[in-house]
C-alpha cells in the first residue's frame, strides 16, 4: 500500500504501472478524482469513508501535469 500527498503524484504513479492498480480513496475526495480518472466503484454503497476502483495498466489521468517528469 502506498499513500500520496497530491492528486498529481497519484496520477504520475498510476501512469507508470505495468499492471492494473487497485485505488482506494477517501469518499470525500471523489469529486476531485472524477474529472481526472474514470471511477467505477467496486465496493457496494455503505457507511464507509473509503471507496475503491481498479485502474488499467499505464492509464494516465486526464489533465495530468508533467506526468513522468
PDB file of N, H, CA, C and O in Angstrom:
ATOM      1  N   UNK A   1       0.855  -1.167   0.000  1.00  0.00           N
ATOM      2  CA  UNK A   1       0.000   0.000   0.000  1.00  0.00           C
ATOM      3  C   UNK A   1       0.898   1.226   0.000  1.00  0.00           C
ATOM      4  O   UNK A   1       1.976   1.232   0.596  1.00  0.00           O
ATOM      5  N   UNK A   2       0.427   2.264  -0.684  1.00  0.00           N
ATOM      6  H   UNK A   2      -0.448   2.258  -1.168  1.00  0.00           H
ATOM      7  CA  UNK A   2       1.196   3.489  -0.808  1.00  0.00           C
ATOM      8  C   UNK A   2       0.246   4.672  -0.679  1.00  0.00           C
ATOM      9  O   UNK A   2      -0.856   4.648  -1.227  1.00  0.00           O
ATOM     10  N   UNK A   3       0.660   5.688   0.031  1.00  0.00           N
ATOM     11  H   UNK A   3       1.555   5.708   0.477  1.00  0.00           H
ATOM     12  CA  UNK A   3      -0.127   6.903   0.183  1.00  0.00           C
ATOM     13  C   UNK A   3       0.500   8.038  -0.606  1.00  0.00           C
ATOM     14  O   UNK A   3       1.695   8.008  -0.900  1.00  0.00           O
ATOM     15  N   UNK A   4      -0.301   9.037  -0.949  1.00  0.00           N
ATOM     16  H   UNK A   4      -1.271   9.061  -0.710  1.00  0.00           H
ATOM     17  CA  UNK A   4       0.180  10.167  -1.742  1.00  0.00           C
ATOM     18  C   UNK A   4      -0.321  11.468  -1.148  1.00  0.00           C
ATOM     19  O   UNK A   4      -1.393  11.529  -0.545  1.00  0.00           O
ATOM     20  N   UNK A   5       0.474  12.501  -1.332  1.00  0.00           N
ATOM     21  H   UNK A   5       1.344  12.452  -1.822  1.00  0.00           H
ATOM     22  CA  UNK A   5       0.114  13.828  -0.830  1.00  0.00           C
ATOM     23  C   UNK A   5      -0.744  14.624  -1.815  1.00  0.00           C
ATOM     24  O   UNK A   5      -1.522  15.484  -1.401  1.00  0.00           O
ATOM     25  N   UNK A   6      -0.607  14.343  -3.122  1.00  0.00           N
ATOM     26  H   UNK A   6       0.024  13.645  -3.458  1.00  0.00           H
ATOM     27  CA  UNK A   6      -1.332  15.146  -4.107  1.00  0.00           C
ATOM     28  C   UNK A   6      -1.904  14.258  -5.209  1.00  0.00           C
ATOM     29  O   UNK A   6      -1.436  13.142  -5.434  1.00  0.00           O
ATOM     30  N   UNK A   7      -2.909  14.768  -5.882  1.00  0.00           N
ATOM     31  H   UNK A   7      -3.290  15.675  -5.700  1.00  0.00           H
ATOM     32  CA  UNK A   7      -3.518  14.039  -6.992  1.00  0.00           C
ATOM     33  C   UNK A   7      -2.531  13.898  -8.145  1.00  0.00           C
ATOM     34  O   UNK A   7      -2.524  12.868  -8.818  1.00  0.00           O
ATOM     35  N   UNK A   8      -1.700  14.909  -8.388  1.00  0.00           N
ATOM     36  H   UNK A   8      -1.706  15.746  -7.842  1.00  0.00           H
ATOM     37  CA  UNK A   8      -0.685  14.792  -9.443  1.00  0.00           C
ATOM     38  C   UNK A   8       0.271  13.645  -9.157  1.00  0.00           C
ATOM     39  O   UNK A   8       0.676  12.939 -10.081  1.00  0.00           O
ATOM     40  N   UNK A   9       0.642  13.442  -7.890  1.00  0.00           N
ATOM     41  H   UNK A   9       0.313  14.015  -7.139  1.00  0.00           H
ATOM     42  CA  UNK A   9       1.531  12.331  -7.528  1.00  0.00           C
ATOM     43  C   UNK A   9       0.846  10.992  -7.777  1.00  0.00           C
ATOM     44  O   UNK A   9       1.489  10.050  -8.239  1.00  0.00           O
ATOM     45  N   UNK A  10      -0.444  10.893  -7.479  1.00  0.00           N
ATOM     46  H   UNK A  10      -0.966  11.658  -7.103  1.00  0.00           H
ATOM     47  CA  UNK A  10      -1.213   9.679  -7.747  1.00  0.00           C
ATOM     48  C   UNK A  10      -1.222   9.397  -9.242  1.00  0.00           C
ATOM     49  O   UNK A  10      -0.952   8.277  -9.676  1.00  0.00           O
ATOM     50  N   UNK A  11      -1.535  10.429 -10.028  1.00  0.00           N
ATOM     51  H   UNK A  11      -1.754  11.339  -9.676  1.00  0.00           H
ATOM     52  CA  UNK A  11      -1.618  10.273 -11.483  1.00  0.00           C
ATOM     53  C   UNK A  11      -0.278   9.869 -12.080  1.00  0.00           C
ATOM     54  O   UNK A  11      -0.230   9.018 -12.968  1.00  0.00           O
ATOM     55  N   UNK A  12       0.793  10.458 -11.613  1.00  0.00           N
ATOM     56  H   UNK A  12       0.753  11.149 -10.891  1.00  0.00           H
ATOM     57  CA  UNK A  12       2.124  10.132 -12.114  1.00  0.00           C
ATOM     58  C   UNK A  12       2.448   8.663 -11.828  1.00  0.00           C
ATOM     59  O   UNK A  12       2.957   7.958 -12.700  1.00  0.00           O
ATOM     60  N   UNK A  13       2.156   8.209 -10.623  1.00  0.00           N
ATOM     61  H   UNK A  13       1.743   8.782  -9.915  1.00  0.00           H
ATOM     62  CA  UNK A  13       2.447   6.826 -10.228  1.00  0.00           C
ATOM     63  C   UNK A  13       1.588   5.844 -11.029  1.00  0.00           C
ATOM     64  O   UNK A  13       2.097   4.839 -11.525  1.00  0.00           O
ATOM     65  N   UNK A  14       0.301   6.127 -11.155  1.00  0.00           N
ATOM     66  H   UNK A  14      -0.112   6.944 -10.751  1.00  0.00           H
ATOM     67  CA  UNK A  14      -0.601   5.252 -11.899  1.00  0.00           C
ATOM     68  C   UNK A  14      -0.132   5.109 -13.338  1.00  0.00           C
ATOM     69  O   UNK A  14      -0.159   4.009 -13.890  1.00  0.00           O
ATOM     70  N   UNK A  15       0.294   6.197 -13.948  1.00  0.00           N
ATOM     71  H   UNK A  15       0.316   7.090 -13.499  1.00  0.00           H
ATOM     72  CA  UNK A  15       0.741   6.178 -15.335  1.00  0.00           C
ATOM     73  C   UNK A  15       1.975   5.314 -15.572  1.00  0.00           C
ATOM     74  O   UNK A  15       2.229   4.910 -16.707  1.00  0.00           O
ATOM     75  N   UNK A  16       2.741   5.023 -14.534  1.00  0.00           N
ATOM     76  H   UNK A  16       2.535   5.351 -13.612  1.00  0.00           H
ATOM     77  CA  UNK A  16       3.951   4.192 -14.671  1.00  0.00           C
ATOM     78  C   UNK A  16       3.714   2.714 -14.356  1.00  0.00           C
ATOM     79  O   UNK A  16       4.637   1.909 -14.480  1.00  0.00           O
ATOM     80  N   UNK A  17       2.512   2.346 -13.956  1.00  0.00           N
ATOM     81  H   UNK A  17       1.762   3.000 -13.855  1.00  0.00           H
ATOM     82  CA  UNK A  17       2.253   0.959 -13.558  1.00  0.00           C
ATOM     83  C   UNK A  17       2.081   0.060 -14.784  1.00  0.00           C
ATOM     84  O   UNK A  17       1.481   0.456 -15.783  1.00  0.00           O
ATOM     85  N   UNK A  18       2.617  -1.151 -14.686  1.00  0.00           N
ATOM     86  H   UNK A  18       3.104  -1.473 -13.875  1.00  0.00           H
ATOM     87  CA  UNK A  18       2.538  -2.114 -15.786  1.00  0.00           C
ATOM     88  C   UNK A  18       1.474  -3.179 -15.543  1.00  0.00           C
ATOM     89  O   UNK A  18       1.352  -4.136 -16.306  1.00  0.00           O
ATOM     90  N   UNK A  19       0.726  -3.004 -14.499  1.00  0.00           N
ATOM     91  H   UNK A  19       0.824  -2.226 -13.879  1.00  0.00           H
ATOM     92  CA  UNK A  19      -0.391  -3.902 -14.192  1.00  0.00           C
ATOM     93  C   UNK A  19      -1.542  -3.037 -13.686  1.00  0.00           C
ATOM     94  O   UNK A  19      -1.333  -1.895 -13.278  1.00  0.00           O
ATOM     95  N   UNK A  20      -2.742  -3.578 -13.711  1.00  0.00           N
ATOM     96  H   UNK A  20      -2.913  -4.506 -14.042  1.00  0.00           H
ATOM     97  CA  UNK A  20      -3.862  -2.798 -13.187  1.00  0.00           C
ATOM     98  C   UNK A  20      -3.619  -2.514 -11.709  1.00  0.00           C
ATOM     99  O   UNK A  20      -2.933  -3.268 -11.019  1.00  0.00           O
ATOM    100  N   UNK A  21      -4.187  -1.425 -11.247  1.00  0.00           N
ATOM    101  H   UNK A  21      -4.744  -0.813 -11.808  1.00  0.00           H
ATOM    102  CA  UNK A  21      -3.942  -0.945  -9.892  1.00  0.00           C
ATOM    103  C   UNK A  21      -5.261  -0.844  -9.143  1.00  0.00           C
ATOM    104  O   UNK A  21      -6.275  -0.433  -9.707  1.00  0.00           O
ATOM    105  N   UNK A  22      -5.243  -1.212  -7.894  1.00  0.00           N
ATOM    106  H   UNK A  22      -4.420  -1.546  -7.435  1.00  0.00           H
ATOM    107  CA  UNK A  22      -6.394  -1.011  -7.019  1.00  0.00           C
ATOM    108  C   UNK A  22      -6.197   0.320  -6.320  1.00  0.00           C
ATOM    109  O   UNK A  22      -5.233   0.499  -5.576  1.00  0.00           O
ATOM    110  N   UNK A  23      -7.089   1.237  -6.553  1.00  0.00           N
ATOM    111  H   UNK A  23      -7.872   1.091  -7.158  1.00  0.00           H
ATOM    112  CA  UNK A  23      -7.016   2.564  -5.950  1.00  0.00           C
ATOM    113  C   UNK A  23      -8.071   2.651  -4.860  1.00  0.00           C
ATOM    114  O   UNK A  23      -9.265   2.537  -5.133  1.00  0.00           O
ATOM    115  N   UNK A  24      -7.635   2.852  -3.643  1.00  0.00           N
ATOM    116  H   UNK A  24      -6.664   2.945  -3.421  1.00  0.00           H
ATOM    117  CA  UNK A  24      -8.533   3.046  -2.503  1.00  0.00           C
ATOM    118  C   UNK A  24      -8.455   4.526  -2.154  1.00  0.00           C
ATOM    119  O   UNK A  24      -7.368   5.070  -1.954  1.00  0.00           O
ATOM    120  N   UNK A  25      -9.594   5.161  -2.084  1.00  0.00           N
ATOM    121  H   UNK A  25     -10.476   4.720  -2.246  1.00  0.00           H
ATOM    122  CA  UNK A  25      -9.611   6.604  -1.865  1.00  0.00           C
ATOM    123  C   UNK A  25     -10.690   6.983  -0.860  1.00  0.00           C
ATOM    124  O   UNK A  25     -11.669   6.263  -0.664  1.00  0.00           O
ATOM    125  N   UNK A  26     -10.485   8.121  -0.238  1.00  0.00           N
ATOM    126  H   UNK A  26      -9.690   8.706  -0.397  1.00  0.00           H
ATOM    127  CA  UNK A  26     -11.488   8.652   0.687  1.00  0.00           C
ATOM    128  C   UNK A  26     -12.684   9.134  -0.128  1.00  0.00           C
ATOM    129  O   UNK A  26     -12.517   9.870  -1.101  1.00  0.00           O
ATOM    130  N   UNK A  27     -13.856   8.736   0.253  1.00  0.00           N
ATOM    131  H   UNK A  27     -13.992   8.139   1.044  1.00  0.00           H
ATOM    132  CA  UNK A  27     -15.079   9.138  -0.453  1.00  0.00           C
ATOM    133  C   UNK A  27     -15.161  10.669  -0.555  1.00  0.00           C
ATOM    134  O   UNK A  27     -15.696  11.195  -1.531  1.00  0.00           O
ATOM    135  N   UNK A  28     -14.641  11.369   0.430  1.00  0.00           N
ATOM    136  H   UNK A  28     -14.207  10.941   1.222  1.00  0.00           H
ATOM    137  CA  UNK A  28     -14.650  12.828   0.422  1.00  0.00           C
ATOM    138  C   UNK A  28     -13.819  13.405  -0.723  1.00  0.00           C
ATOM    139  O   UNK A  28     -14.018  14.563  -1.088  1.00  0.00           O
ATOM    140  N   UNK A  29     -12.894  12.635  -1.303  1.00  0.00           N
ATOM    141  H   UNK A  29     -12.732  11.693  -1.006  1.00  0.00           H
ATOM    142  CA  UNK A  29     -12.042  13.105  -2.403  1.00  0.00           C
ATOM    143  C   UNK A  29     -12.587  12.697  -3.772  1.00  0.00           C
ATOM    144  O   UNK A  29     -11.975  13.011  -4.793  1.00  0.00           O
ATOM    145  N   UNK A  30     -13.707  12.016  -3.811  1.00  0.00           N
ATOM    146  H   UNK A  30     -14.204  11.761  -2.982  1.00  0.00           H
ATOM    147  CA  UNK A  30     -14.260  11.523  -5.079  1.00  0.00           C
ATOM    148  C   UNK A  30     -14.474  12.653  -6.094  1.00  0.00           C
ATOM    149  O   UNK A  30     -14.120  12.507  -7.264  1.00  0.00           O
ATOM    150  N   UNK A  31     -15.045  13.762  -5.658  1.00  0.00           N
ATOM    151  H   UNK A  31     -15.333  13.881  -4.708  1.00  0.00           H
ATOM    152  CA  UNK A  31     -15.319  14.873  -6.571  1.00  0.00           C
ATOM    153  C   UNK A  31     -14.038  15.401  -7.214  1.00  0.00           C
ATOM    154  O   UNK A  31     -14.067  15.872  -8.351  1.00  0.00           O
ATOM    155  N   UNK A  32     -12.933  15.328  -6.510  1.00  0.00           N
ATOM    156  H   UNK A  32     -12.909  14.946  -5.586  1.00  0.00           H
ATOM    157  CA  UNK A  32     -11.642  15.763  -7.043  1.00  0.00           C
ATOM    158  C   UNK A  32     -11.086  14.748  -8.048  1.00  0.00           C
ATOM    159  O   UNK A  32     -10.433  15.130  -9.019  1.00  0.00           O
ATOM    160  N   UNK A  33     -11.339  13.476  -7.820  1.00  0.00           N
ATOM    161  H   UNK A  33     -11.869  13.166  -7.031  1.00  0.00           H
ATOM    162  CA  UNK A  33     -10.809  12.417  -8.678  1.00  0.00           C
ATOM    163  C   UNK A  33     -11.602  12.235  -9.974  1.00  0.00           C
ATOM    164  O   UNK A  33     -11.012  11.949 -11.016  1.00  0.00           O
ATOM    165  N   UNK A  34     -12.909  12.393  -9.928  1.00  0.00           N
ATOM    166  H   UNK A  34     -13.388  12.626  -9.082  1.00  0.00           H
ATOM    167  CA  UNK A  34     -13.774  12.100 -11.073  1.00  0.00           C
ATOM    168  C   UNK A  34     -13.347  12.817 -12.362  1.00  0.00           C
ATOM    169  O   UNK A  34     -13.359  12.187 -13.420  1.00  0.00           O
ATOM    170  N   UNK A  35     -12.977  14.086 -12.326  1.00  0.00           N
ATOM    171  H   UNK A  35     -12.967  14.598 -11.467  1.00  0.00           H
ATOM    172  CA  UNK A  35     -12.570  14.728 -13.580  1.00  0.00           C
ATOM    173  C   UNK A  35     -11.257  14.179 -14.151  1.00  0.00           C
ATOM    174  O   UNK A  35     -10.967  14.390 -15.328  1.00  0.00           O
ATOM    175  N   UNK A  36     -10.465  13.482 -13.338  1.00  0.00           N
ATOM    176  H   UNK A  36     -10.701  13.311 -12.382  1.00  0.00           H
ATOM    177  CA  UNK A  36      -9.143  13.024 -13.766  1.00  0.00           C
ATOM    178  C   UNK A  36      -9.086  11.540 -14.113  1.00  0.00           C
ATOM    179  O   UNK A  36      -8.329  11.135 -14.995  1.00  0.00           O
ATOM    180  N   UNK A  37      -9.883  10.733 -13.422  1.00  0.00           N
ATOM    181  H   UNK A  37     -10.498  11.062 -12.705  1.00  0.00           H
ATOM    182  CA  UNK A  37      -9.864   9.276 -13.610  1.00  0.00           C
ATOM    183  C   UNK A  37     -11.280   8.734 -13.720  1.00  0.00           C
ATOM    184  O   UNK A  37     -12.189   9.234 -13.058  1.00  0.00           O
ATOM    185  N   UNK A  38     -11.474   7.712 -14.556  1.00  0.00           N
ATOM    186  H   UNK A  38     -10.735   7.307 -15.094  1.00  0.00           H
ATOM    187  CA  UNK A  38     -12.787   7.054 -14.556  1.00  0.00           C
ATOM    188  C   UNK A  38     -12.908   6.216 -13.288  1.00  0.00           C
ATOM    189  O   UNK A  38     -12.100   5.314 -13.066  1.00  0.00           O
ATOM    190  N   UNK A  39     -13.888   6.496 -12.469  1.00  0.00           N
ATOM    191  H   UNK A  39     -14.544   7.229 -12.649  1.00  0.00           H
ATOM    192  CA  UNK A  39     -14.047   5.772 -11.212  1.00  0.00           C
ATOM    193  C   UNK A  39     -15.260   4.862 -11.282  1.00  0.00           C
ATOM    194  O   UNK A  39     -16.394   5.333 -11.364  1.00  0.00           O
ATOM    195  N   UNK A  40     -15.026   3.584 -11.251  1.00  0.00           N
ATOM    196  H   UNK A  40     -14.105   3.201 -11.185  1.00  0.00           H
ATOM    197  CA  UNK A  40     -16.082   2.589 -11.181  1.00  0.00           C
ATOM    198  C   UNK A  40     -15.925   1.898  -9.832  1.00  0.00           C
ATOM    199  O   UNK A  40     -15.035   1.067  -9.650  1.00  0.00           O
ATOM    200  N   UNK A  41     -16.775   2.239  -8.911  1.00  0.00           N
ATOM    201  H   UNK A  41     -17.498   2.913  -9.059  1.00  0.00           H
ATOM    202  CA  UNK A  41     -16.670   1.686  -7.558  1.00  0.00           C
ATOM    203  C   UNK A  41     -16.797   0.173  -7.589  1.00  0.00           C
ATOM    204  O   UNK A  41     -17.651  -0.377  -8.284  1.00  0.00           O
ATOM    205  N   UNK A  42     -15.945  -0.490  -6.832  1.00  0.00           N
ATOM    206  H   UNK A  42     -15.251  -0.043  -6.267  1.00  0.00           H
ATOM    207  CA  UNK A  42     -16.017  -1.948  -6.766  1.00  0.00           C
ATOM    208  C   UNK A  42     -16.555  -2.428  -5.426  1.00  0.00           C
ATOM    209  O   UNK A  42     -16.741  -3.628  -5.223  1.00  0.00           O
ATOM    210  N   UNK A  43     -16.805  -1.494  -4.510  1.00  0.00           N
ATOM    211  H   UNK A  43     -16.654  -0.519  -4.675  1.00  0.00           H
ATOM    212  CA  UNK A  43     -17.408  -1.837  -3.226  1.00  0.00           C
ATOM    213  C   UNK A  43     -18.864  -1.389  -3.241  1.00  0.00           C
ATOM    214  O   UNK A  43     -19.184  -0.345  -3.810  1.00  0.00           O
ATOM    215  N   UNK A  44     -19.741  -2.162  -2.627  1.00  0.00           N
ATOM    216  H   UNK A  44     -19.481  -3.010  -2.166  1.00  0.00           H
ATOM    217  CA  UNK A  44     -21.141  -1.736  -2.582  1.00  0.00           C
ATOM    218  C   UNK A  44     -21.282  -0.483  -1.717  1.00  0.00           C
ATOM    219  O   UNK A  44     -20.488  -0.272  -0.800  1.00  0.00           O
ATOM    220  N   UNK A  45     -22.291   0.352  -2.002  1.00  0.00           N
ATOM    221  H   UNK A  45     -22.936   0.180  -2.746  1.00  0.00           H
ATOM    222  CA  UNK A  45     -22.513   1.543  -1.164  1.00  0.00           C
ATOM    223  C   UNK A  45     -22.741   1.128   0.281  1.00  0.00           C
ATOM    224  O   UNK A  45     -23.460   0.172   0.572  1.00  0.00           O
ATOM    225  N   UNK A  46     -22.122   1.858   1.157  1.00  0.00           N
ATOM    226  H   UNK A  46     -21.538   2.634   0.921  1.00  0.00           H
ATOM    227  CA  UNK A  46     -22.287   1.559   2.589  1.00  0.00           C
ATOM    228  C   UNK A  46     -21.789   2.746   3.400  1.00  0.00           C
ATOM    229  O   UNK A  46     -21.280   3.721   2.846  1.00  0.00           O
ATOM    230  N   UNK A  47     -21.938   2.656   4.679  1.00  0.00           N
ATOM    231  H   UNK A  47     -22.351   1.864   5.128  1.00  0.00           H
ATOM    232  CA  UNK A  47     -21.437   3.708   5.561  1.00  0.00           C
ATOM    233  C   UNK A  47     -19.943   3.527   5.762  1.00  0.00           C
ATOM    234  O   UNK A  47     -19.505   2.909   6.731  1.00  0.00           O
ATOM    235  N   UNK A  48     -19.176   4.067   4.846  1.00  0.00           N
ATOM    236  H   UNK A  48     -19.532   4.569   4.058  1.00  0.00           H
ATOM    237  CA  UNK A  48     -17.727   3.985   4.930  1.00  0.00           C
ATOM    238  C   UNK A  48     -17.148   5.272   4.381  1.00  0.00           C
ATOM    239  O   UNK A  48     -17.721   5.892   3.485  1.00  0.00           O
ATOM    240  N   UNK A  49     -16.036   5.661   4.909  1.00  0.00           N
ATOM    241  H   UNK A  49     -15.571   5.157   5.637  1.00  0.00           H
ATOM    242  CA  UNK A  49     -15.384   6.868   4.387  1.00  0.00           C
ATOM    243  C   UNK A  49     -14.481   6.555   3.201  1.00  0.00           C
ATOM    244  O   UNK A  49     -13.895   7.467   2.619  1.00  0.00           O
ATOM    245  N   UNK A  50     -14.356   5.262   2.827  1.00  0.00           N
ATOM    246  H   UNK A  50     -14.832   4.521   3.300  1.00  0.00           H
ATOM    247  CA  UNK A  50     -13.481   4.865   1.733  1.00  0.00           C
ATOM    248  C   UNK A  50     -14.236   4.153   0.613  1.00  0.00           C
ATOM    249  O   UNK A  50     -15.300   3.574   0.831  1.00  0.00           O
ATOM    250  N   UNK A  51     -13.663   4.210  -0.591  1.00  0.00           N
ATOM    251  H   UNK A  51     -12.799   4.681  -0.768  1.00  0.00           H
ATOM    252  CA  UNK A  51     -14.173   3.513  -1.748  1.00  0.00           C
ATOM    253  C   UNK A  51     -12.976   2.983  -2.523  1.00  0.00           C
ATOM    254  O   UNK A  51     -11.845   3.383  -2.248  1.00  0.00           O
ATOM    255  N   UNK A  52     -13.196   2.099  -3.479  1.00  0.00           N
ATOM    256  H   UNK A  52     -14.115   1.775  -3.703  1.00  0.00           H
ATOM    257  CA  UNK A  52     -12.107   1.518  -4.261  1.00  0.00           C
ATOM    258  C   UNK A  52     -12.530   1.388  -5.717  1.00  0.00           C
ATOM    259  O   UNK A  52     -13.712   1.246  -6.030  1.00  0.00           O
ATOM    260  N   UNK A  53     -11.538   1.439  -6.598  1.00  0.00           N
ATOM    261  H   UNK A  53     -10.578   1.555  -6.344  1.00  0.00           H
ATOM    262  CA  UNK A  53     -11.728   1.254  -8.030  1.00  0.00           C
ATOM    263  C   UNK A  53     -10.477   0.600  -8.588  1.00  0.00           C
ATOM    264  O   UNK A  53      -9.407   0.696  -7.988  1.00  0.00           O
ATOM    265  N   UNK A  54     -10.599  -0.059  -9.719  1.00  0.00           N
ATOM    266  H   UNK A  54     -11.469  -0.137 -10.206  1.00  0.00           H
ATOM    267  CA  UNK A  54      -9.403  -0.570 -10.390  1.00  0.00           C
ATOM    268  C   UNK A  54      -9.081   0.368 -11.552  1.00  0.00           C
ATOM    269  O   UNK A  54      -9.970   0.913 -12.206  1.00  0.00           O
ATOM    270  N   UNK A  55      -7.784   0.535 -11.784  1.00  0.00           N
ATOM    271  H   UNK A  55      -7.062   0.092 -11.253  1.00  0.00           H
ATOM    272  CA  UNK A  55      -7.301   1.395 -12.856  1.00  0.00           C
ATOM    273  C   UNK A  55      -6.448   0.525 -13.783  1.00  0.00           C
ATOM    274  O   UNK A  55      -5.515  -0.125 -13.312  1.00  0.00           O
ATOM    275  N   UNK A  56      -6.737   0.496 -15.074  1.00  0.00           N
ATOM    276  H   UNK A  56      -7.495   1.024 -15.457  1.00  0.00           H
ATOM    277  CA  UNK A  56      -5.956  -0.324 -16.004  1.00  0.00           C
ATOM    278  C   UNK A  56      -4.483   0.090 -16.030  1.00  0.00           C
ATOM    279  O   UNK A  56      -4.139   1.221 -15.684  1.00  0.00           O
ATOM    280  N   UNK A  57      -3.636  -0.824 -16.436  1.00  0.00           N
ATOM    281  H   UNK A  57      -3.915  -1.742 -16.716  1.00  0.00           H
ATOM    282  CA  UNK A  57      -2.189  -0.566 -16.524  1.00  0.00           C
ATOM    283  C   UNK A  57      -1.909   0.629 -17.424  1.00  0.00           C
ATOM    284  O   UNK A  57      -2.562   0.824 -18.449  1.00  0.00           O
ATOM    285  N   UNK A  58      -0.936   1.416 -17.023  1.00  0.00           N
ATOM    286  H   UNK A  58      -0.406   1.259 -16.190  1.00  0.00           H
ATOM    287  CA  UNK A  58      -0.449   2.567 -17.790  1.00  0.00           C
ATOM    288  C   UNK A  58      -1.559   3.548 -18.152  1.00  0.00           C
ATOM    289  O   UNK A  58      -1.468   4.242 -19.165  1.00  0.00           O
ATOM    290  N   UNK A  59      -2.579   3.609 -17.353  1.00  0.00           N
ATOM    291  H   UNK A  59      -2.653   3.046 -16.530  1.00  0.00           H
ATOM    292  CA  UNK A  59      -3.675   4.566 -17.571  1.00  0.00           C
ATOM    293  C   UNK A  59      -3.205   5.934 -17.074  1.00  0.00           C
ATOM    294  O   UNK A  59      -2.685   6.046 -15.964  1.00  0.00           O
ATOM    295  N   UNK A  60      -3.380   6.940 -17.867  1.00  0.00           N
ATOM    296  H   UNK A  60      -3.803   6.849 -18.769  1.00  0.00           H
ATOM    297  CA  UNK A  60      -2.980   8.290 -17.460  1.00  0.00           C
ATOM    298  C   UNK A  60      -4.206   9.092 -17.077  1.00  0.00           C
ATOM    299  O   UNK A  60      -5.259   8.972 -17.703  1.00  0.00           O
ATOM    300  N   UNK A  61      -4.069   9.895 -16.062  1.00  0.00           N
ATOM    301  H   UNK A  61      -3.214   9.992 -15.553  1.00  0.00           H
ATOM    302  CA  UNK A  61      -5.157  10.769 -15.638  1.00  0.00           C
ATOM    303  C   UNK A  61      -5.374  11.857 -16.668  1.00  0.00           C
ATOM    304  O   UNK A  61      -4.431  12.323 -17.308  1.00  0.00           O
ATOM    305  N   UNK A  62      -6.606  12.252 -16.821  1.00  0.00           N
ATOM    306  H   UNK A  62      -7.373  11.874 -16.302  1.00  0.00           H
ATOM    307  CA  UNK A  62      -6.909  13.397 -17.679  1.00  0.00           C
ATOM    308  C   UNK A  62      -6.397  14.660 -16.983  1.00  0.00           C
ATOM    309  O   UNK A  62      -6.572  14.835 -15.777  1.00  0.00           O
ATOM    310  N   UNK A  63      -5.769  15.526 -17.759  1.00  0.00           N
ATOM    311  H   UNK A  63      -5.627  15.383 -18.739  1.00  0.00           H
ATOM    312  CA  UNK A  63      -5.300  16.785 -17.207  1.00  0.00           C
ATOM    313  C   UNK A  63      -4.079  16.666 -16.325  1.00  0.00           C
ATOM    314  O   UNK A  63      -3.790  17.578 -15.550  1.00  0.00           O
ATOM    315  N   UNK A  64      -3.348  15.552 -16.425  1.00  0.00           N
ATOM    316  H   UNK A  64      -3.583  14.812 -17.055  1.00  0.00           H
ATOM    317  CA  UNK A  64      -2.139  15.380 -15.609  1.00  0.00           C
ATOM    318  C   UNK A  64      -1.101  16.408 -16.025  1.00  0.00           C
ATOM    319  O   UNK A  64      -0.943  16.698 -17.210  1.00  0.00           O
ATOM    320  N   UNK A  65      -0.397  16.955 -15.048  1.00  0.00           N
ATOM    321  H   UNK A  65      -0.526  16.719 -14.085  1.00  0.00           H
ATOM    322  CA  UNK A  65       0.638  17.934 -15.335  1.00  0.00           C
ATOM    323  C   UNK A  65       1.997  17.325 -15.116  1.00  0.00           C
ATOM    324  O   UNK A  65       2.303  16.873 -14.013  1.00  0.00           O
ATOM    325  N   UNK A  66       2.812  17.303 -16.134  1.00  0.00           N
ATOM    326  H   UNK A  66       2.564  17.671 -17.030  1.00  0.00           H
ATOM    327  CA  UNK A  66       4.199  16.820 -16.072  1.00  0.00           C
ATOM    328  C   UNK A  66       4.299  15.375 -15.590  1.00  0.00           C
ATOM    329  O   UNK A  66       5.255  15.029 -14.895  1.00  0.00           O
ATOM    330  N   UNK A  67       3.349  14.537 -15.937  1.00  0.00           N
ATOM    331  H   UNK A  67       2.572  14.819 -16.501  1.00  0.00           H
ATOM    332  CA  UNK A  67       3.405  13.131 -15.528  1.00  0.00           C
ATOM    333  C   UNK A  67       4.670  12.507 -16.065  1.00  0.00           C
ATOM    334  O   UNK A  67       4.993  12.652 -17.244  1.00  0.00           O
ATOM    335  N   UNK A  68       5.389  11.808 -15.198  1.00  0.00           N
ATOM    336  H   UNK A  68       5.127  11.690 -14.240  1.00  0.00           H
ATOM    337  CA  UNK A  68       6.603  11.126 -15.594  1.00  0.00           C
ATOM    338  C   UNK A  68       7.818  12.024 -15.579  1.00  0.00           C
ATOM    339  O   UNK A  68       8.927  11.551 -15.831  1.00  0.00           O
ATOM    340  N   UNK A  69       7.652  13.286 -15.296  1.00  0.00           N
ATOM    341  H   UNK A  69       6.752  13.670 -15.091  1.00  0.00           H
ATOM    342  CA  UNK A  69       8.801  14.201 -15.297  1.00  0.00           C
ATOM    343  C   UNK A  69       9.575  14.105 -14.013  1.00  0.00           C
ATOM    344  O   UNK A  69      10.573  14.804 -13.841  1.00  0.00           O
TER     345      UNK A  69
END
